[in-house]
Amino acid sequence: MVCFQLLGPGQGSIPKSAWLKGKSVYLRFTMYTLKKSLGQHFLTDENISRKIVESIPVNEGQQVLEVGPGGGAITKYLLQLPGIQFKAIELDTEKVQFLEKTYPAIQGKLINESILDAALPFEGPFRLIGNFPYNISTQIMFKVLDWRQQVDVVVGMFQKEVAQRIAAPHGNKEYGILSVLLQAYYKIEYLFEVHENCFNPPPKVKSAVIRLTRLEHPVDIASERKFFVLVKTAFGQRRKQLRNPLKTMFDKELLAQDPIFTKRAEELSVADFAALSHKMI
């Protein structure tokens, strides 16, 4: 598939003399292959690209990792942020070569592997941003949980339904495992939605951008292992009263007496799950 990229004179690695004169914006043919297996839908709306980058707060010396830069829609604006320490991680070698050719400033800042297999890209805290590949966006969020001691802010584009699930409050039908686990450590903000026509090729789903900001004081849990097992087990049978899926995890007398066990998983707040984790056998 031929992808199009809008650039101005002198942008990228193409000198001004290579462009037609008298035009303020130029259409350049960029040859690369879109890979559906990697969930590739490239953002083509410049206003949305800028809006995403503007949503991540950065200071002088801030470490920032972009996940899945693809054709560089967000990358080119990140490279313009003054004073940040920037890296990008991209699995597709063809896109890595394209980015290095188009944006010379990115040389030495690209990691050619999957975010799911990556080690920590920086020492110390860093912020994560990206138009995340939709087919692994949930796994990326579990990676964020693994890295939560270092990742203090995330700004990402997701399939709308996934974004809604992450941001959902308790009592909402979208509320689930990912909602509870992420909200235990991060404040979630549902920022804005993005029309499918802003991508090439247009995805068959709608998209949304959310921001996660790590809580200064996360909820008090008994242990990560207990909390994660509790949440996953409770939502494994989300239509049943909690006393059924959790019957092996709590004292029988407590299960019979505490009215919280007559509720379903989606009715419990993050704080409720945290409190229950302290009562597990």
Backbone as CSV, one residue per row, in Angstrom:
resi,resn,N_x,N_y,N_z,CA_x,CA_y,CA_z,C_x,C_y,C_z
1,MET,0.850,-1.191,0.000,0.000,0.000,0.000,0.879,1.232,0.000
2,VAL,0.530,2.243,-0.771,1.247,3.508,-0.783,0.660,4.415,0.282
3,CYS,1.486,4.898,1.199,1.037,5.808,2.242,1.480,7.214,1.906
4,PHE,0.687,8.192,2.284,0.985,9.578,1.994,1.372,10.292,3.266
5,GLN,2.319,11.219,3.137,2.739,11.994,4.282,2.836,13.458,3.879
6,LEU,2.248,14.326,4.687,2.293,15.760,4.417,3.491,16.379,5.121
7,LEU,4.360,17.021,4.340,5.527,17.673,4.893,5.704,19.042,4.273
8,GLY,6.351,19.925,4.973,6.660,21.244,4.445,8.060,21.273,3.869
9,PRO,8.454,22.327,3.161,9.776,22.432,2.573,10.865,22.299,3.624
10,GLY,11.842,21.456,3.317,12.971,21.309,4.220,12.743,20.344,5.353
11,GLN,11.512,19.810,5.515,11.240,18.849,6.582,11.799,17.492,6.196
12,GLY,12.062,16.673,7.185,12.608,15.359,6.925,13.998,15.487,6.331
13,SER,14.390,14.523,5.469,15.721,14.538,4.887,15.721,15.118,3.476
14,ILE,14.601,15.685,3.027,14.491,16.211,1.676,14.778,17.707,1.686
15,PRO,15.776,18.187,0.933,16.099,19.614,0.935,15.019,20.436,0.263
16,LYS,15.015,21.747,0.561,14.008,22.640,0.000,14.006,22.616,-1.523
17,SER,15.192,22.474,-2.113,15.287,22.512,-3.574,14.600,21.343,-4.242
18,ALA,14.306,20.290,-3.465,13.682,19.106,-4.045,12.186,19.237,-4.149
19,TRP,11.619,20.331,-3.605,10.181,20.500,-3.569,9.724,21.473,-4.647
20,LEU,8.502,21.295,-5.074,7.919,22.234,-6.029,7.818,23.607,-5.389
21,LYS,8.088,24.635,-6.152,8.051,25.989,-5.601,6.620,26.522,-5.550
22,GLY,6.401,27.468,-4.624,5.125,28.156,-4.572,4.047,27.407,-3.828
23,LYS,4.404,26.329,-3.134,3.420,25.547,-2.379,3.781,25.591,-0.899
24,SER,2.791,25.724,-0.063,3.054,25.770,1.372,3.069,24.384,1.995
25,VAL,2.348,23.457,1.377,2.319,22.081,1.858,2.515,21.174,0.656
26,TYR,3.245,20.077,0.848,3.591,19.215,-0.260,3.206,17.783,0.074
27,LEU,2.813,17.049,-0.955,2.424,15.652,-0.799,3.552,14.786,-1.317
28,ARG,4.117,13.996,-0.461,5.202,13.133,-0.868,4.739,11.686,-0.800
29,PHE,5.104,10.888,-1.816,4.797,9.481,-1.785,5.820,8.765,-0.908
30,THR,5.343,8.024,0.044,6.211,7.275,0.928,5.884,5.795,0.764
31,MET,6.852,5.014,0.323,6.604,3.615,0.052,6.941,2.775,1.285
32,TYR,5.940,2.228,1.920,6.161,1.207,2.924,4.898,0.364,3.019
33,THR,5.037,-0.798,3.600,3.939,-1.760,3.635,3.242,-1.710,4.983
34,LEU,1.940,-1.559,4.935,1.153,-1.625,6.164,0.932,-3.091,6.524
35,LYS,1.175,-3.427,7.762,1.076,-4.814,8.204,-0.089,-4.946,9.180
36,LYS,-1.165,-5.572,8.721,-2.334,-5.751,9.577,-2.008,-6.616,10.793
37,SER,-1.046,-7.547,10.614,-0.689,-8.431,11.720,-0.103,-7.662,12.899
38,LEU,0.418,-6.458,12.631,0.976,-5.612,13.686,0.000,-4.535,14.133
39,GLY,-1.232,-4.618,13.644,-2.248,-3.655,14.055,-1.965,-2.245,13.581
40,GLN,-1.377,-2.113,12.385,-0.927,-0.806,11.915,-2.036,-0.006,11.237
41,HIS,-2.364,1.130,11.834,-3.262,2.134,11.258,-2.597,3.474,11.552
42,PHE,-2.074,4.111,10.520,-1.244,5.283,10.741,-2.066,6.559,10.775
43,LEU,-1.802,7.352,11.787,-2.485,8.619,11.994,-2.048,9.615,10.925
44,THR,-3.015,10.256,10.255,-2.702,11.205,9.184,-3.193,12.612,9.473
45,ASP,-3.920,12.809,10.558,-4.459,14.120,10.896,-3.448,14.871,11.774
46,GLU,-2.875,15.940,11.223,-1.840,16.692,11.923,-2.356,17.315,13.225
47,ASN,-3.588,17.786,13.209,-4.160,18.405,14.414,-4.256,17.409,15.559
48,ILE,-4.642,16.175,15.242,-4.734,15.132,16.265,-3.336,14.777,16.782
49,SER,-2.375,14.694,15.871,-0.991,14.393,16.282,-0.492,15.430,17.278
50,ARG,-0.697,16.696,16.953,-0.255,17.765,17.856,-0.991,17.701,19.191
51,LYS,-2.298,17.417,19.126,-3.118,17.382,20.338,-2.652,16.262,21.282
52,ILE,-2.264,15.137,20.716,-1.764,14.025,21.534,-0.472,14.428,22.243
53,VAL,0.446,15.024,21.489,1.729,15.432,22.067,1.528,16.524,23.125
54,GLU,0.602,17.422,22.882,0.319,18.486,23.852,-0.298,17.945,25.143
55,SER,-0.787,16.712,25.096,-1.450,16.124,26.267,-0.483,15.508,27.264
56,ILE,0.790,15.400,26.872,1.758,14.823,27.803,2.627,15.932,28.380
57,PRO,2.554,16.147,29.689,3.354,17.220,30.306,4.832,16.824,30.357
58,VAL,5.698,17.713,29.897,7.137,17.438,29.919,7.904,18.654,30.430
59,ASN,9.016,18.377,31.072,9.910,19.408,31.563,11.293,19.205,30.969
60,GLU,12.179,20.149,31.205,13.563,20.027,30.768,14.171,18.746,31.330
61,GLY,14.763,17.937,30.446,15.394,16.693,30.864,14.453,15.514,30.994
62,GLN,13.148,15.728,30.710,12.153,14.658,30.836,12.481,13.495,29.901
63,GLN,12.407,12.288,30.412,12.624,11.086,29.598,11.270,10.625,29.046
64,VAL,11.191,10.428,27.723,9.936,10.092,27.051,10.173,8.925,26.104
65,LEU,9.324,7.928,26.197,9.362,6.780,25.291,8.101,6.765,24.441
66,GLU,8.275,6.728,23.113,7.135,6.554,22.211,7.053,5.092,21.808
67,VAL,5.849,4.539,21.868,5.611,3.153,21.487,4.928,3.116,20.121
68,GLY,5.517,2.392,19.177,4.921,2.224,17.865,4.854,3.490,17.044
69,PRO,5.990,4.135,16.754,5.965,5.391,16.000,5.476,5.258,14.569
70,GLY,5.585,4.066,13.991,5.064,3.855,12.635,5.670,4.812,11.632
71,GLY,4.809,5.638,11.005,5.271,6.588,10.005,5.737,7.907,10.574
72,GLY,5.708,8.079,11.883,6.249,9.274,12.517,5.264,10.401,12.758
73,ALA,3.962,10.113,12.716,2.945,11.165,12.878,3.086,11.902,14.206
74,ILE,3.349,11.163,15.268,3.550,11.767,16.583,5.034,12.087,16.798
75,THR,5.879,11.229,16.277,7.326,11.344,16.470,7.859,12.714,16.084
76,LYS,7.427,13.225,14.945,8.008,14.488,14.456,7.728,15.649,15.405
77,TYR,6.612,15.588,16.132,6.306,16.638,17.110,7.051,16.407,18.417
78,LEU,7.248,15.146,18.783,8.025,14.848,19.983,9.476,15.294,19.814
79,LEU,10.012,15.115,18.613,11.394,15.516,18.349,11.586,17.031,18.434
80,GLN,10.482,17.765,18.354,10.554,19.226,18.434,10.468,19.745,19.871
81,LEU,10.161,18.867,20.830,10.050,19.297,22.220,11.444,19.599,22.762
82,PRO,11.657,20.789,23.279,12.999,21.171,23.719,13.414,20.479,25.012
83,GLY,14.643,19.974,25.007,15.254,19.508,26.247,14.856,18.137,26.737
84,ILE,14.010,17.387,25.995,13.615,16.066,26.481,14.628,15.013,26.034
85,GLN,14.678,13.916,26.774,15.466,12.747,26.379,14.489,11.745,25.769
86,PHE,14.591,11.532,24.476,13.573,10.807,23.715,14.103,9.479,23.175
87,LYS,13.256,8.461,23.262,13.486,7.186,22.589,12.161,6.706,22.023
88,ALA,12.239,5.858,20.996,11.033,5.259,20.418,11.294,3.776,20.209
89,ILE,10.264,2.974,20.400,10.396,1.532,20.219,9.442,1.072,19.119
90,GLU,9.983,0.399,18.114,9.223,-0.004,16.931,9.649,-1.404,16.507
91,LEU,8.687,-2.315,16.439,8.978,-3.698,16.080,9.292,-3.859,14.597
92,ASP,8.633,-3.088,13.742,8.721,-3.246,12.296,10.024,-2.615,11.767
93,THR,10.946,-3.456,11.303,12.246,-2.975,10.818,12.094,-2.018,9.652
94,GLU,11.110,-2.259,8.810,10.883,-1.376,7.662,10.542,0.044,8.123
95,LYS,9.735,0.148,9.182,9.390,1.474,9.706,10.587,2.141,10.377
96,VAL,11.429,1.350,11.025,12.644,1.888,11.640,13.523,2.529,10.575
97,GLN,13.696,1.829,9.442,14.508,2.363,8.353,13.889,3.628,7.772
98,PHE,12.568,3.630,7.639,11.868,4.813,7.121,12.050,6.008,8.050
99,LEU,11.882,5.780,9.351,12.012,6.870,10.325,13.425,7.448,10.333
100,GLU,14.421,6.573,10.275,15.808,7.038,10.290,16.134,7.846,9.043
101,LYS,15.538,7.492,7.921,15.770,8.224,6.674,15.025,9.554,6.671
102,THR,13.817,9.559,7.211,12.959,10.749,7.146,13.280,11.768,8.233
103,TYR,13.636,11.275,9.423,13.896,12.162,10.561,15.306,11.894,11.098
104,PRO,16.301,12.552,10.543,17.689,12.307,10.979,17.894,12.496,12.482
105,ALA,17.100,13.342,13.118,17.253,13.605,14.554,16.945,12.374,15.408
106,ILE,16.332,11.364,14.793,15.959,10.179,15.568,17.068,9.134,15.590
107,GLN,18.143,9.383,14.848,19.263,8.438,14.822,19.759,8.146,16.233
108,GLY,19.907,6.848,16.533,20.393,6.435,17.837,19.342,6.425,18.934
109,LYS,18.101,6.772,18.574,17.032,6.842,19.580,15.949,5.791,19.359
110,LEU,16.147,4.918,18.367,15.160,3.901,18.034,15.562,2.540,18.577
111,ILE,14.595,1.852,19.154,14.777,0.495,19.650,13.941,-0.410,18.751
112,ASN,14.575,-1.355,18.072,13.884,-2.200,17.097,13.480,-3.532,17.740
113,GLU,12.404,-3.485,18.524,11.847,-4.697,19.118,10.435,-4.418,19.611
114,SER,9.771,-5.447,20.087,8.419,-5.289,20.622,8.470,-4.693,22.019
115,ILE,7.562,-3.785,22.299,7.454,-3.219,23.644,7.201,-4.322,24.675
116,LEU,6.545,-5.399,24.250,6.200,-6.466,25.188,7.427,-7.250,25.637
117,ASP,8.505,-7.206,24.839,9.729,-7.931,25.174,10.823,-7.014,25.702
118,ALA,10.560,-5.717,25.719,11.609,-4.743,26.014,11.950,-4.676,27.489
119,ALA,13.232,-4.381,27.753,13.668,-4.037,29.096,13.411,-2.550,29.309
120,LEU,13.532,-2.095,30.535,13.346,-0.679,30.823,14.271,0.156,29.932
121,PRO,13.707,1.143,29.194,14.523,1.911,28.242,15.345,3.018,28.872
122,PHE,15.010,3.413,30.093,15.707,4.492,30.785,16.001,4.080,32.224
123,GLU,16.983,4.715,32.807,17.144,4.651,34.252,16.332,5.796,34.842
124,GLY,15.600,5.524,35.897,14.791,6.570,36.505,13.443,6.715,35.825
125,PRO,12.635,7.681,36.258,11.267,7.848,35.756,11.228,8.293,34.303
126,PHE,10.194,7.830,33.598,9.971,8.275,32.226,8.482,8.258,31.916
127,ARG,8.122,8.932,30.823,6.729,9.008,30.392,6.573,8.289,29.067
128,LEU,5.392,7.717,28.877,5.151,6.858,27.727,4.015,7.436,26.896
129,ILE,4.194,7.415,25.576,3.199,7.991,24.675,3.125,7.149,23.409
130,GLY,1.968,7.144,22.754,1.900,6.432,21.487,0.498,6.272,20.948
131,ASN,0.457,6.062,19.646,-0.731,5.558,18.981,-0.566,4.049,19.027
132,PHE,-1.035,3.443,20.119,-0.694,2.056,20.404,-1.312,1.090,19.395
133,PRO,-0.540,0.078,18.966,-1.125,-0.963,18.110,-2.326,-1.585,18.828
134,TYR,-3.484,-1.537,18.202,-4.709,-1.945,18.890,-4.716,-3.415,19.278
135,ASN,-3.979,-4.242,18.516,-4.023,-5.676,18.806,-3.199,-6.057,20.033
136,ILE,-2.378,-5.125,20.563,-1.625,-5.424,21.787,-1.778,-4.324,22.836
137,SER,-2.773,-3.459,22.677,-2.891,-2.318,23.599,-3.144,-2.759,25.041
138,THR,-3.916,-3.821,25.228,-4.163,-4.319,26.584,-2.874,-4.852,27.198
139,GLN,-2.092,-5.598,26.396,-0.812,-6.109,26.898,0.148,-4.971,27.236
140,ILE,0.085,-3.883,26.468,0.931,-2.719,26.769,0.582,-2.148,28.140
141,MET,-0.701,-2.134,28.465,-1.102,-1.620,29.769,-0.618,-2.520,30.911
142,PHE,-0.569,-3.820,30.679,-0.006,-4.697,31.705,1.506,-4.483,31.822
143,LYS,2.141,-4.121,30.706,3.567,-3.762,30.751,3.755,-2.493,31.574
144,VAL,2.843,-1.540,31.417,2.883,-0.313,32.218,2.781,-0.652,33.707
145,LEU,1.908,-1.592,34.036,1.787,-2.015,35.439,3.106,-2.604,35.946
146,ASP,3.770,-3.383,35.103,5.074,-3.937,35.487,6.099,-2.824,35.720
147,TRP,5.978,-1.754,34.914,6.950,-0.647,34.969,6.459,0.531,35.811
148,ARG,5.429,0.345,36.598,4.763,1.494,37.227,5.673,2.299,38.158
149,GLN,6.734,1.686,38.674,7.658,2.441,39.528,8.428,3.480,38.721
150,GLN,8.552,3.258,37.404,9.278,4.196,36.542,8.345,5.044,35.676
151,VAL,7.212,4.485,35.259,6.300,5.203,34.351,5.310,6.022,35.164
152,ASP,5.458,7.348,35.125,4.571,8.191,35.930,3.425,8.803,35.132
153,VAL,3.557,8.872,33.795,2.480,9.398,32.950,2.435,8.588,31.654
154,VAL,1.224,8.274,31.221,1.003,7.625,29.924,-0.043,8.415,29.161
155,VAL,0.236,8.722,27.899,-0.777,9.279,27.003,-0.835,8.359,25.792
156,GLY,-2.000,7.793,25.534,-2.085,6.820,24.453,-3.412,6.838,23.728
157,MET,-3.341,6.461,22.459,-4.537,6.267,21.649,-4.873,4.778,21.653
158,PHE,-6.138,4.498,21.921,-6.633,3.132,22.013,-7.892,2.984,21.174
159,GLN,-8.273,1.743,20.914,-9.624,1.490,20.444,-10.571,2.057,21.492
160,LYS,-11.628,2.716,21.052,-12.529,3.421,21.964,-13.027,2.528,23.088
161,GLU,-13.396,1.296,22.767,-13.938,0.398,23.777,-12.901,0.077,24.860
162,VAL,-11.627,-0.047,24.448,-10.570,-0.324,25.425,-10.340,0.897,26.316
163,ALA,-10.334,2.088,25.700,-10.176,3.327,26.470,-11.304,3.476,27.485
164,GLN,-12.528,3.182,27.062,-13.668,3.276,27.969,-13.544,2.270,29.105
165,ARG,-13.028,1.101,28.804,-12.867,0.061,29.828,-11.846,0.501,30.879
166,ILE,-10.747,1.071,30.417,-9.701,1.512,31.341,-10.218,2.611,32.265
167,ALA,-11.006,3.533,31.709,-11.474,4.704,32.456,-12.777,4.466,33.213
168,ALA,-13.431,3.315,33.000,-14.768,3.078,33.562,-14.786,3.079,35.086
169,PRO,-15.788,3.715,35.692,-15.956,3.654,37.151,-16.684,2.368,37.545
170,HIS,-16.646,2.027,38.825,-17.364,0.825,39.256,-18.869,1.043,39.079
171,GLY,-19.568,-0.048,38.793,-20.991,0.028,38.506,-21.277,0.175,37.026
172,ASN,-20.233,0.384,36.233,-20.374,0.511,34.788,-20.124,-0.840,34.145
173,LYS,-20.867,-1.147,33.084,-20.717,-2.462,32.456,-19.341,-2.647,31.824
174,GLU,-18.623,-1.542,31.531,-17.290,-1.638,30.946,-16.211,-1.888,32.001
175,TYR,-16.556,-1.693,33.256,-15.625,-1.838,34.373,-15.164,-3.286,34.490
176,GLY,-13.836,-3.479,34.554,-13.334,-4.844,34.600,-11.939,-4.925,35.200
177,ILE,-11.236,-5.998,34.892,-9.918,-6.254,35.465,-8.961,-5.100,35.214
178,LEU,-8.855,-4.677,33.945,-7.910,-3.620,33.599,-8.278,-2.309,34.287
179,SER,-9.574,-2.035,34.409,-10.033,-0.822,35.098,-9.503,-0.789,36.528
180,VAL,-9.705,-1.872,37.258,-9.341,-1.922,38.673,-7.825,-1.863,38.852
181,LEU,-7.102,-2.680,38.097,-5.656,-2.750,38.287,-4.985,-1.420,37.961
182,LEU,-5.394,-0.787,36.864,-4.782,0.493,36.500,-5.208,1.618,37.441
183,GLN,-6.487,1.638,37.803,-6.972,2.709,38.679,-6.439,2.582,40.104
184,ALA,-5.904,1.428,40.449,-5.278,1.276,41.767,-3.980,2.070,41.856
185,TYR,-3.385,2.359,40.691,-2.085,3.027,40.677,-2.075,4.352,39.907
186,TYR,-3.092,4.572,39.055,-3.094,5.752,38.195,-4.445,6.462,38.205
187,LYS,-4.381,7.787,38.064,-5.578,8.579,37.773,-5.797,8.491,36.261
188,ILE,-7.018,8.166,35.839,-7.322,7.985,34.421,-8.175,9.144,33.925
189,GLU,-7.764,9.743,32.815,-8.540,10.821,32.187,-8.868,10.430,30.743
190,TYR,-10.136,10.447,30.427,-10.607,10.178,29.055,-10.585,11.521,28.319
191,LEU,-9.609,11.742,27.446,-9.354,13.069,26.892,-10.221,13.423,25.694
192,PHE,-10.161,12.623,24.633,-10.948,12.934,23.437,-11.018,11.719,22.519
193,GLU,-11.989,11.757,21.613,-12.176,10.677,20.645,-11.633,11.085,19.280
194,VAL,-11.279,10.094,18.475,-10.670,10.334,17.168,-11.442,9.540,16.115
195,HIS,-11.885,10.243,15.059,-12.654,9.613,13.994,-11.770,8.675,13.178
196,GLU,-12.356,7.610,12.686,-11.590,6.615,11.933,-10.976,7.177,10.644
197,ASN,-11.568,8.254,10.102,-11.032,8.841,8.874,-9.727,9.602,9.093
198,CYS,-9.303,9.698,10.341,-8.020,10.344,10.646,-6.848,9.383,10.482
199,PHE,-7.127,8.151,10.031,-6.091,7.128,9.892,-6.003,6.619,8.452
200,ASN,-4.873,6.047,8.137,-4.678,5.333,6.873,-4.043,3.980,7.206
201,PRO,-4.742,2.855,6.895,-6.133,2.785,6.457,-7.063,3.053,7.637
202,PRO,-8.299,3.482,7.379,-9.239,3.719,8.481,-9.538,2.414,9.223
203,PRO,-9.389,2.390,10.543,-9.745,1.177,11.283,-11.261,0.975,11.266
204,LYS,-11.675,-0.226,11.579,-13.107,-0.538,11.611,-13.714,-0.202,12.969
205,VAL,-12.919,0.401,13.815,-13.386,0.768,15.160,-13.084,2.236,15.411
206,LYS,-13.777,2.813,16.379,-13.493,4.194,16.767,-12.353,4.211,17.780
207,SER,-11.722,5.380,17.916,-10.538,5.499,18.763,-10.722,6.597,19.804
208,ALA,-9.922,6.533,20.851,-9.955,7.554,21.900,-8.584,7.665,22.534
209,VAL,-8.287,8.860,23.038,-7.019,9.126,23.710,-7.278,9.309,25.196
210,ILE,-6.480,8.637,26.019,-6.602,8.760,27.464,-5.240,9.093,28.070
211,ARG,-5.271,9.609,29.282,-4.029,9.907,30.009,-4.058,9.234,31.374
212,LEU,-2.963,8.603,31.722,-2.801,7.985,33.038,-1.720,8.757,33.786
213,THR,-2.028,9.182,34.999,-1.061,9.886,35.840,-0.928,9.109,37.149
214,ARG,0.275,8.680,37.452,0.472,7.837,38.634,0.048,8.552,39.912
215,LEU,-0.671,7.827,40.744,-1.160,8.380,42.006,-0.015,8.583,42.985
216,GLU,-0.037,9.700,43.659,0.967,9.956,44.685,0.791,8.996,45.853
217,HIS,-0.479,8.653,46.120,-0.772,7.704,47.198,-1.696,6.618,46.648
218,PRO,-1.141,5.525,46.115,-1.991,4.439,45.606,-2.775,3.767,46.728
219,VAL,-3.774,2.991,46.344,-4.590,2.306,47.352,-3.729,1.311,48.130
220,ASP,-4.127,1.049,49.354,-3.382,0.158,50.247,-3.832,-1.282,50.015
221,ILE,-2.962,-2.081,49.418,-3.280,-3.481,49.155,-2.408,-4.382,50.020
222,ALA,-2.890,-5.603,50.260,-2.143,-6.547,51.096,-0.830,-6.931,50.430
223,SER,-0.887,-7.251,49.151,0.289,-7.542,48.336,-0.160,-7.511,46.886
224,GLU,0.786,-7.273,45.994,0.440,-7.250,44.571,-0.134,-8.585,44.137
225,ARG,0.487,-9.679,44.579,0.028,-11.001,44.166,-1.414,-11.237,44.599
226,LYS,-1.715,-10.968,45.880,-3.078,-11.190,46.376,-4.088,-10.299,45.643
227,PHE,-3.738,-9.046,45.470,-4.648,-8.089,44.834,-4.951,-8.502,43.398
228,PHE,-3.919,-8.847,42.631,-4.109,-9.226,41.232,-4.947,-10.501,41.120
229,VAL,-4.656,-11.486,41.953,-5.416,-12.752,41.926,-6.867,-12.503,42.304
230,LEU,-7.091,-11.689,43.321,-8.444,-11.363,43.769,-9.266,-10.736,42.639
231,VAL,-8.702,-9.728,41.999,-9.423,-9.013,40.945,-9.705,-9.928,39.755
232,LYS,-8.703,-10.654,39.334,-8.879,-11.538,38.168,-9.886,-12.649,38.458
233,THR,-9.861,-13.189,39.659,-10.801,-14.254,40.023,-12.224,-13.711,40.115
234,ALA,-12.375,-12.547,40.712,-13.710,-11.952,40.872,-14.366,-11.686,39.530
235,PHE,-13.603,-11.163,38.585,-14.175,-10.849,37.271,-14.227,-12.061,36.350
236,GLY,-13.628,-13.177,36.781,-13.715,-14.403,35.994,-15.142,-14.926,35.917
237,GLN,-15.956,-14.597,36.930,-17.389,-14.952,36.939,-18.153,-13.692,37.332
238,ARG,-18.076,-12.675,36.494,-18.551,-11.350,36.873,-20.051,-11.256,37.088
239,ARG,-20.827,-12.213,36.578,-22.282,-12.172,36.746,-22.737,-12.842,38.040
240,LYS,-21.814,-13.486,38.733,-22.183,-14.190,39.954,-21.831,-13.374,41.191
241,GLN,-22.545,-13.639,42.287,-22.197,-13.018,43.560,-20.779,-13.446,43.941
242,LEU,-20.050,-12.541,44.568,-18.633,-12.779,44.842,-18.374,-14.013,45.706
243,ARG,-19.333,-14.409,46.537,-19.105,-15.559,47.406,-18.857,-16.837,46.595
244,ASN,-19.314,-16.854,45.331,-19.098,-18.052,44.506,-17.670,-18.136,43.948
245,PRO,-17.189,-17.164,43.164,-15.822,-17.286,42.647,-14.737,-17.161,43.718
246,LEU,-15.063,-16.508,44.861,-14.037,-16.244,45.877,-14.109,-17.198,47.069
247,LYS,-14.881,-18.266,46.962,-15.151,-19.117,48.127,-13.910,-19.802,48.701
248,THR,-12.878,-19.998,47.875,-11.670,-20.651,48.396,-10.641,-19.638,48.917
249,MET,-10.950,-18.354,48.819,-9.964,-17.323,49.148,-10.248,-16.617,50.473
250,PHE,-11.425,-16.928,51.068,-11.816,-16.259,52.310,-12.390,-17.271,53.296
251,ASP,-12.365,-16.910,54.546,-12.934,-17.744,55.600,-14.437,-17.925,55.362
252,LYS,-14.948,-19.110,55.594,-16.354,-19.415,55.342,-17.295,-18.529,56.146
253,GLU,-16.913,-18.265,57.393,-17.759,-17.427,58.247,-17.838,-15.999,57.692
254,LEU,-16.728,-15.481,57.209,-16.708,-14.137,56.625,-17.557,-14.095,55.362
255,LEU,-17.450,-15.119,54.539,-18.252,-15.189,53.310,-19.745,-15.159,53.621
256,ALA,-20.136,-15.804,54.711,-21.551,-15.882,55.067,-22.073,-14.603,55.707
257,GLN,-21.197,-13.860,56.415,-21.659,-12.722,57.209,-21.480,-11.362,56.526
258,ASP,-20.434,-11.208,55.729,-20.142,-9.893,55.143,-20.991,-9.689,53.888
259,PRO,-21.857,-8.661,53.870,-22.753,-8.447,52.731,-22.026,-8.101,51.423
260,ILE,-20.754,-7.752,51.508,-20.038,-7.410,50.284,-19.954,-8.605,49.345
261,PHE,-20.014,-9.818,49.900,-19.899,-11.026,49.081,-21.192,-11.362,48.347
262,THR,-22.258,-10.596,48.623,-23.503,-10.782,47.862,-23.501,-9.907,46.611
263,LYS,-22.481,-9.073,46.471,-22.378,-8.200,45.298,-21.634,-8.896,44.166
264,ARG,-21.729,-8.313,42.969,-20.961,-8.785,41.820,-19.701,-7.930,41.693
265,ALA,-18.724,-8.428,40.978,-17.424,-7.768,40.883,-17.535,-6.325,40.408
266,GLU,-18.388,-6.063,39.442,-18.462,-4.717,38.866,-19.051,-3.687,39.832
267,GLU,-19.640,-4.166,40.945,-20.211,-3.252,41.932,-19.185,-2.763,42.956
268,LEU,-18.011,-3.384,42.984,-16.996,-3.024,43.968,-16.067,-1.941,43.428
269,SER,-15.765,-0.964,44.242,-14.801,0.066,43.866,-13.387,-0.492,43.995
270,VAL,-12.422,0.260,43.497,-11.017,-0.130,43.649,-10.672,-0.232,45.135
271,ALA,-11.157,0.719,45.924,-10.902,0.701,47.370,-11.500,-0.538,48.026
272,ASP,-12.670,-0.981,47.542,-13.296,-2.193,48.074,-12.406,-3.411,47.837
273,PHE,-11.892,-3.520,46.617,-11.009,-4.655,46.295,-9.745,-4.597,47.148
274,ALA,-9.204,-3.396,47.323,-7.999,-3.240,48.141,-8.258,-3.696,49.579
275,ALA,-9.393,-3.286,50.124,-9.737,-3.673,51.499,-9.915,-5.187,51.618
276,LEU,-10.551,-5.799,50.626,-10.760,-7.242,50.648,-9.442,-8.007,50.595
277,SER,-8.458,-7.445,49.902,-7.179,-8.151,49.766,-6.532,-8.401,51.136
278,HIS,-6.836,-7.568,52.109,-6.278,-7.723,53.458,-6.994,-8.823,54.250
279,LYS,-8.149,-9.258,53.774,-8.932,-10.268,54.488,-8.798,-11.663,53.883
280,MET,-7.980,-11.796,52.839,-7.822,-13.089,52.174,-7.072,-14.075,53.068
281,ILE,-7.382,-15.337,52.897,-6.705,-16.402,53.653,-5.234,-16.474,53.234
